[in-house]
Amino acid sequence: MLPAMTEDRSARTTHFGFRTVAEEEKEPLVRAVFDDVASRYDLMNDLMSVGVHRLWKNSFIDWLHPRPGMTLLDVGGGTGDIAFRFRARGGGPVVVCDINEEMLRVGRDRAIDRGILTDIDWVCGDAERLPLADRSVDAYTIAFCLRNVTRIDAALAEARRVLRPGGRFLCLEFSRVVLPLLAAVYDQYSFKVLPAIGQMVAGNREAYQYLVESIRQFPAQEELAARIVGAGLEQVKVRNLSGGIAAIHSAWRL
């Protein structure tokens, strides 16, 4: 009898920025990045995007169109930016799920400071193995997180699993710039300015070098749309923001 075949997970690789690493190495590497920058994460977003990320997130919530009673799972939203906007726009209960305890701690503290004590649950969990029941939420959002996931297709499958029929999927992520002149300027800014800002403000140049590289490794708009369809979600639409520096992907579980 032949011996049973087992999958060698250590032989499977992925990217951590421009580095190739074993799949099981990426999660702790990503966690370490966000552990280190959690307390300055929102300040860094303001500096890196010159505040434009706030407009992107407002557009994201506009497209979601929260309503009373709508339940939301926000994945990778530990600091609460999406959850707070959703609640302020009249949405219902929110579960914020993030793999990083430090980011969740920042979000919980911000919620307390704002007097938001109910209808937001803070859960430490993995986008690829969500700690939620099947068909349990009306909407699933993921903002500036999907590119940090080791297995994007697994995360997309989990999004479909937890959505109720008729539920909405929305992803906000850095994407491919569609204007050639802007792309050249953006590359110079990304690779030269952003890591320097990371060093000055957060004391961690390497973390922001990784974030810049992770953007370049992330699927372009059309590829991500195809992978969303491959996960069983339907009616996929894409909106570019700021010439494609970021993009919103919308889909439904039907």
C-alpha positions as CSV (number, residue, x, y, z in Angstrom):
1,M,0.0,0.0,0.0
2,L,1.3,3.4,-0.9
3,P,1.7,5.9,2.0
4,A,-0.9,8.6,2.3
5,M,0.0,11.9,0.6
6,T,0.0,15.0,2.8
7,E,0.1,18.6,1.6
8,D,3.4,20.3,2.4
9,R,2.2,23.8,3.4
10,S,5.7,25.0,4.0
11,A,6.4,24.5,0.2
12,R,3.7,27.0,-0.7
13,T,4.8,30.6,-1.0
14,T,3.3,34.0,-1.2
15,H,4.6,37.6,-1.2
16,F,5.4,39.9,1.7
17,G,5.9,43.1,-0.2
18,F,8.5,42.2,-2.8
19,R,9.9,39.3,-0.7
20,T,8.8,35.7,-1.4
21,V,8.0,33.9,1.9
22,A,6.3,30.6,2.9
23,E,2.6,31.1,3.3
24,E,2.6,30.4,7.0
25,E,5.2,33.2,7.5
26,K,3.1,36.0,6.1
27,E,0.5,36.3,8.8
28,P,3.0,36.8,11.7
29,L,5.0,39.3,9.5
30,V,1.9,41.3,8.7
31,R,0.8,41.2,12.4
32,A,4.2,42.5,13.4
33,V,3.9,45.5,11.0
34,F,0.5,46.6,12.4
35,D,1.5,45.9,16.0
36,D,4.2,48.4,15.6
37,V,2.3,51.2,13.8
38,A,-1.2,50.7,15.4
39,S,-1.1,53.8,17.6
40,R,-0.1,56.1,14.7
41,Y,-2.0,54.3,11.9
42,D,-4.7,56.9,11.3
43,L,-2.2,59.8,11.5
44,M,-0.1,58.0,9.0
45,N,-3.1,57.5,6.7
46,D,-3.7,61.2,6.8
47,L,-0.1,62.0,6.0
48,M,0.3,59.4,3.3
49,S,-2.9,60.4,1.5
50,V,-2.9,64.1,2.4
51,G,-6.3,63.3,4.0
52,V,-7.8,61.9,0.8
53,H,-8.4,58.5,2.5
54,R,-11.2,60.2,4.4
55,L,-13.0,61.1,1.2
56,W,-12.5,57.6,-0.2
57,K,-14.0,56.1,3.0
58,N,-17.0,58.5,2.8
59,S,-17.6,57.4,-0.9
60,F,-17.3,53.8,0.3
61,I,-20.1,54.3,2.9
62,D,-22.1,56.3,0.4
63,W,-22.2,53.3,-2.0
64,L,-23.1,50.9,0.8
65,H,-26.0,53.2,1.8
66,P,-26.4,52.1,5.4
67,R,-30.0,51.8,6.8
68,P,-31.5,51.0,10.2
69,G,-31.3,47.3,11.0
70,M,-28.6,46.5,8.4
71,T,-25.9,44.4,10.1
72,L,-22.3,44.8,9.1
73,L,-19.1,42.8,9.3
74,D,-16.1,45.0,8.8
75,V,-13.0,43.0,8.3
76,G,-9.6,44.4,9.0
77,G,-11.1,47.6,10.3
78,G,-9.6,47.5,13.8
79,T,-9.3,51.3,14.3
80,G,-13.0,51.7,13.7
81,D,-13.0,54.1,10.7
82,I,-15.6,52.2,8.7
83,A,-17.7,51.1,11.6
84,F,-18.0,54.6,13.0
85,R,-19.0,56.0,9.6
86,F,-21.5,53.2,9.1
87,R,-23.2,53.8,12.5
88,A,-23.2,57.6,12.0
89,R,-25.0,57.1,8.7
90,G,-27.8,55.1,10.4
91,G,-26.6,51.6,10.0
92,G,-27.3,48.8,12.5
93,P,-25.1,46.6,14.6
94,V,-21.4,46.1,13.5
95,V,-18.9,43.4,14.1
96,V,-15.3,44.7,13.6
97,C,-13.1,41.7,12.9
98,D,-9.3,42.2,12.8
99,I,-6.4,39.8,13.2
100,N,-4.4,42.4,15.1
101,E,-5.2,43.0,18.8
102,E,-3.3,46.2,18.9
103,M,-5.5,47.7,16.1
104,L,-8.6,46.5,17.9
105,R,-7.4,48.2,21.1
106,V,-7.1,51.5,19.3
107,G,-10.6,51.1,17.9
108,R,-12.2,50.2,21.2
109,D,-10.5,53.2,22.8
110,R,-11.7,55.5,20.1
111,A,-15.2,54.1,20.5
112,I,-15.2,54.9,24.2
113,D,-13.8,58.4,23.6
114,R,-16.8,59.0,21.2
115,G,-19.3,57.5,23.7
116,I,-20.1,54.6,21.4
117,L,-20.7,51.8,23.8
118,T,-23.3,49.6,22.2
119,D,-23.9,47.9,18.8
120,I,-20.2,47.5,18.0
121,D,-18.4,44.2,18.8
122,W,-14.7,44.0,18.5
123,V,-13.5,40.5,17.5
124,C,-10.0,39.2,16.9
125,G,-10.2,36.9,13.9
126,D,-8.8,35.9,10.6
127,A,-10.3,37.0,7.3
128,E,-9.7,33.5,5.9
129,R,-11.5,31.8,8.8
130,L,-14.1,34.2,10.1
131,P,-15.6,33.5,13.5
132,L,-19.1,34.1,12.3
133,A,-22.0,31.8,11.3
134,D,-23.1,31.2,7.7
135,R,-25.5,33.8,6.3
136,S,-25.3,35.9,9.4
137,V,-24.7,39.5,8.1
138,D,-26.3,41.9,5.6
139,A,-23.1,43.6,4.5
140,Y,-19.4,42.8,4.5
141,T,-16.8,45.5,4.1
142,I,-13.0,45.3,3.9
143,A,-11.0,48.5,3.5
144,F,-7.2,48.5,2.9
145,C,-6.9,45.0,4.3
146,L,-7.4,42.5,1.5
147,R,-3.9,43.0,0.2
148,N,-2.5,41.9,3.5
149,V,-4.4,38.6,3.5
150,T,-2.3,35.5,2.6
151,R,-4.9,33.8,0.5
152,I,-7.2,36.4,-1.1
153,D,-9.5,33.8,-2.7
154,A,-10.1,32.1,0.7
155,A,-11.0,35.5,2.2
156,L,-13.4,36.2,-0.6
157,A,-15.1,32.7,-0.1
158,E,-15.5,33.5,3.5
159,A,-17.1,36.8,2.6
160,R,-19.7,35.0,0.6
161,R,-20.2,32.4,3.3
162,V,-21.2,34.9,6.0
163,L,-23.4,37.1,3.8
164,R,-27.1,36.5,3.8
165,P,-28.7,36.0,0.4
166,G,-29.2,39.5,-1.0
167,G,-26.2,40.7,1.1
168,R,-23.6,43.3,-0.1
169,F,-19.9,42.9,-0.4
170,L,-17.7,46.1,-0.7
171,C,-13.9,46.2,-0.9
172,L,-11.9,49.5,-0.8
173,E,-8.3,49.0,-1.6
174,F,-5.3,50.6,-3.3
175,S,-5.3,49.7,-7.0
176,R,-3.7,50.4,-10.4
177,V,-3.4,54.0,-11.5
178,V,-5.1,54.4,-14.8
179,L,-3.6,57.8,-15.8
180,P,0.0,57.4,-17.1
181,L,1.3,60.8,-15.9
182,L,-0.3,60.3,-12.5
183,A,1.2,56.8,-12.3
184,A,4.7,58.1,-12.7
185,V,4.3,60.8,-10.0
186,Y,2.6,58.3,-7.7
187,D,5.4,55.8,-8.0
188,Q,8.0,58.5,-7.1
189,Y,5.9,59.6,-4.1
190,S,5.2,56.0,-3.0
191,F,8.8,54.7,-3.0
192,K,10.7,57.8,-2.0
193,V,8.4,59.9,0.2
194,L,6.2,57.4,2.1
195,P,8.9,55.3,3.7
196,A,10.6,58.5,4.8
197,I,7.4,59.7,6.4
198,G,7.0,56.3,8.1
199,Q,10.5,56.7,9.6
200,M,9.8,60.2,10.8
201,V,6.3,59.7,12.2
202,A,6.1,56.1,13.2
203,G,9.8,55.3,13.6
204,N,9.4,52.4,11.2
205,R,10.6,52.8,7.6
206,E,10.4,49.1,6.9
207,A,6.7,48.9,7.7
208,Y,5.8,51.6,5.2
209,Q,8.1,50.2,2.6
210,Y,6.1,46.9,3.0
211,L,2.8,48.8,2.6
212,V,4.0,50.4,-0.6
213,E,5.3,47.1,-2.0
214,S,2.1,45.3,-1.0
215,I,0.1,47.7,-3.1
216,R,2.1,46.9,-6.2
217,Q,1.6,43.1,-5.6
218,F,-2.2,43.4,-5.3
219,P,-4.4,42.4,-8.2
220,A,-5.5,45.1,-10.6
221,Q,-9.1,46.1,-10.8
222,E,-10.1,43.6,-13.5
223,E,-8.3,40.7,-12.0
224,L,-9.8,41.3,-8.6
225,A,-13.3,41.6,-10.1
226,A,-12.8,38.2,-11.7
227,R,-11.7,36.6,-8.5
228,I,-14.7,38.0,-6.7
229,V,-16.9,36.4,-9.3
230,G,-14.9,33.2,-8.8
231,A,-15.8,33.2,-5.1
232,G,-19.5,33.1,-6.1
233,L,-20.4,36.7,-5.7
234,E,-22.3,38.4,-8.5
235,Q,-23.1,41.7,-10.2
236,V,-19.5,43.0,-9.6
237,K,-19.0,46.7,-10.3
238,V,-15.8,48.8,-9.9
239,R,-15.4,52.5,-9.1
240,N,-11.9,54.1,-9.4
241,L,-11.0,56.8,-7.0
242,S,-8.4,59.5,-7.6
243,G,-7.5,58.1,-11.0
244,G,-7.2,54.5,-9.8
245,I,-5.0,55.1,-6.8
246,A,-7.7,53.4,-4.9
247,A,-10.8,51.5,-6.1
248,I,-14.1,50.2,-4.7
249,H,-15.3,46.8,-5.8
250,S,-19.0,46.1,-5.1
251,A,-20.8,42.7,-5.4
252,W,-23.8,40.8,-4.1
253,R,-24.6,37.4,-2.7
254,L,-27.7,36.4,-4.6
